[in-house]
Amino acid sequence: MSYGIKPILQGIDLDVYEGQIIGYIGPNGAGKSTTVKIMLGLVDGYQGEVSIFGRDIADGNIEYKRRIGYVPEVAELYDSLTAQEYLGFVGELYGLTQRQANHKARRLMGKFGMEEVYFDRISSFSKGMRQKVLLISSLLHNPDILFLDEPLSGLDANSVMIVKEILAELAAAGKTIFYSSHIMDVVEKISSRILLLNGGQIVADGSFEELREQSHERSLEQIFNDLTGFHEYRDVAASFVSIVQEV
């Protein structure tokens, strides 16, 4: 995949299976978002074939999207709607009846401790509350594949623990989860498989234990730095602080 003359993805080739939590990581500009947007059907013009649920997504049939959930890194919610209205709207887009969507959404809001604000406008919600609404909207229709881009953004510690356990249980039930984040310790702990993208190519693919054995490093952050060639972070940080402290 290229934008103009700039190559973004170069020969990505992989198979993904049910029940995997895939930590999809890489530096900014590596091609992570482009890969996900291609699979979501939001970007075309790519070369090669993308097959989801055994079917080429370029055939024009968008039914596969009913089986996909998505939490983007930055999402604009409809602030003038209440949580009930927004989640009901999303549920109906995915084929639920209004009654089904309302019944599930209200109970899911309750599990996040937000049932009392179910009828409140989203404009009154904090960042963490908005993130919970986004997570619920991505799961309301019980998707088989879930794409999550920085899904823990704005969540408090208790909610983070709940979401991590939710993902583990969904994977155990056979759901496939693409998890993209720059928080390496979380990716390290929750992922059954880690894909590291750099310069539009997959430079690592395996479980954390496998990558650690191959690299002889102790943490995913160290593996990431080695494979992306970024070793100057201490020098950059020291230089940054020296400028801050100038009189």
Summary of the structure (lengths in Angstrom):
residues: 247
radius of gyration: 19.7
end to end distance: 48.1
largest distance: 63.5
contacts: 688
relative contact order: 0.16
helix: 45%
strand: 17%
